[in-house]
Amino acid sequence: MIETRKSTNFFRLGLRRLLFLVCLGLGGVLASATLVRFAPGYGAEERELDPRWRADSVEALRQKQGLHRGLPSFYFHYLSALAHGDLGESDSLKRPVGELLRRRLPVTGNSVIRGLGVAWLAAAGLASLGLVTRGWWFEASTTAFNSLLLSLPSAVVAMLAVHLRTPVFCAIAVVVFPRLYGYIRNLLVRSYHQPHVLAARARGLGSSAILLRHVLPLAAPPLLALFGVSFAISFGAAIPIEALCDSPGLGQLAWQAALSRDLPLIVNVTLVVSLVMLAANSLADLAGRAFAGSTQ
Amino acid sequence: MIRRVWFVLALNLAFCWPALVSAQAPGQSGGELHFCLRAEPKTFNPLLVEEDASETIRYLTGGVLIRLNRQTQALEPGLAVSWKVSEEGRKISFRLRSGLHFSDGTPFTSEDVAYTMKALMDPQLHSPTGDSFRSGDGQVVVQTPSSDSVVVTFPAPVAGLERLFDQVAVLSAHSPKKETAVLGPFYVADYSPGSYILLRRNANYWKKDKEGKSLPYLDSVRLDFQRNRDIELLRFRRGEIHLINTLDADYFDRLQKETPAAVHDAGPGLDSEFLWFNQVSSAPLPENKKTWFRTTEFRKAISMAINRADLSRIVFGGHAHPAFGPVSPANHFWFNSSLPIPQYDSAGALRLLAQAGFRLQGGTLRDSSGNRVEFTVITNSGNKSREQMVAMIQQDLSQIGIKANLVTLDFPSLIERITRTYDYEACLLGLVNTDLDPNSQMNVWLSSAENHQWNPKQSKPATAWEAELDRLMQAQSSATTEKKRKSDFDKVQQIVADQQPFIYLVNKDAMSAISPVIRGSSPSVLDPHAFWNADVLRLGPDPALGAQK
């Protein structure tokens, strides 16, 4: 009976999260559409300065740009088209937005997942090593290295990646790693000082066994939540990194869309990015709760 | 449990390893020319081309009836063996090469030319290429008396008619591949959005070299999309790309120090940098400023007070030349060599200003009502040379007591101000000129035109000299002889020099970087500077760059 109630509650929570996610995504779309629409230079294009265009062609061009002028009407048409799976056409690239996103999302997804993998591997490995060795020199050097990486803006990391010819996922890993390392390290240290862990140590259990049998299970729920956050961080970092490295992912697309005030493209990129980030956070949260529940 | 953790760690490592390994430097294969486009092409339809990237694709893939030789500036036969313009520029007859095929094997006939011209002249198409041919209302008639002859008749005379065909890539009327079936040296083989375009050699290309060998020599051309010019330069230095079509002066100097053989300065190009004052009557500016900007003496004084030689020397490192008027000396036929060379003369500028009622008081210039002469120049952000030019102009103008301020705006904001709100005082911009013929500048000089930037869309000419500009531009457009056209356009250039609606500052040199591995290059002042003869380019041995097959 209690199990059934628990699963029903869990289902309701999932449903609430999904509803929240959709509302927030659409809210983000509205906010980005408003910002783009009222940005200076909206609807003005460089080609208007091309003297080869005749007056009637310039007028036709402006009328086409004028289609998105009324924000409520744009939003209404956008939502009704979205309901039919139509994301519209990019004003600047003259291609269907759906096709652009389909081609770019896997590139960013690939970089983000690889970058996350490297960052998690390095951060978890280094934090575990610190816990096992517990030497002051190791602590000091990793803290200094971590602080150095934390102080590097994503743009600098991206430029370094260009100069060193490293792929985008390495730059993402460098941005995400210091944010993960500090948190994972603190989490493991806190778990390591729990009474039952101290008791295990007193009984002479080896460091690796303590880490794997007692510390990690205790730290797992917050680590899962951290995974969601790290996904959001890496996705956020991918945008400027891809734009600077000219990697054909969502970041480059978002940058192009912003520069050319491409309303249909920018609202859809915003929708996709916000949905992916919110979904990752929600899934990690739900997984953490489920894990905590099962442990109890 | 320990095993499981190690398994997860090993899995993670295995997952990331291929990507780590793939982070090596990309290799190069021979026979493939490699360079960057600074934006992604918006279209592969040659009739709809309106920006540089699509223009490059059209140039490399499109077959045209008549080709403008970028070196000699003369017209040469392309798909047409010969042509004849008649009826005062209303009619053009072509005799076509026979036995040619599109890249997909579809035969080329006069029907394809007729199909292309009809599609191009469709009023709903709205393309700059089509607009260049529109000289009057009415239908364009295309006749195909035989499979190798075409006659195109326009409703009104078109000035410089045959030259316009350099921009018209012929489409196939019958190919199922539509616009991807081409007659140029290369065809689009692969396109990765956001990343690159791969062009492969068109085996059906009609042109042969002197030995009778089929052109082009290159197997393929890979065009990467690269917006960042610093990265483009970095890649050139690493040997990852073979050429940079347009090089800025500071990049030119940096590269010259390292590899002098790789950089080429072809001399003054067609592009010009200029400044103008807002003379729009409805502009939201104080009346006294509007009065200054409409005063010819004021504009001429500003022009005299700017040291163009210093701009060329300091901002462009000597890779620019003082500009006299709307036509660069690089445009051999249309340049008016009798125009007065503007001399830097701040004392003369003050004398002119005094004639117009301005006076210098304690180092500050004031108008007849006592208002301090101060204005703001807008230009596009991110363009270092323009920002430096404004900084130098500020210094020059401070010598005659004028305070000039600089505001940089991103391009859309700047365009909004100069075309819609007119909320600006002065603007410094550059004109990228691709066409030699003055007819392409009709929308700049006609007072009713959109691009008559200092005072666009006038219902009737605001000044007598603008009325004269209108008359002369219309006259040159309908003149039947080149001599008459030249004479009319020379007068246009003289009026512009006298009235200074645009204060021309410099003509930038056409600079490019070409790797020593490329054989047969011959940079020109006309665009595309570095690869205008792409069909005869080939990659030679250069162990340093490793670009040999």
Interface residues (C-beta under 8 A of the other chain):
Chain A: A39 P40 G41 Y42 G43 A44 E45 E46 R47 E48 L49 D50 P51 R52 W53 R54 A55 D56 S57 V58 A60 L61 S92 L93 K94 R95 L100 R103 R104 V107 R114 G117 V118 W120 L121 G125 V162 H163 R165 T166 P167 F169 C170 S208 A209 L212 R213 L216 L244 D246 S247 P248 G249 Q252 L253 Q256 L259 S260 R261
Chain B: M1 I2 V5 L9 N12 L13 F15 C16 A19 L20 S22 A23 Q24 A25 E40 K42 T43 E50 E51 P123 H126 S127 P128 T129 D131 S132 R134 S192 P193 G194 S195 F225 Q226 R227 N228 I231 L234 L409 D410 F411 P412 S413 L414 I415 E416 T419 R420 L429 D435 S440 Q441 M442 N443 V444 S448 A449 E450 N451
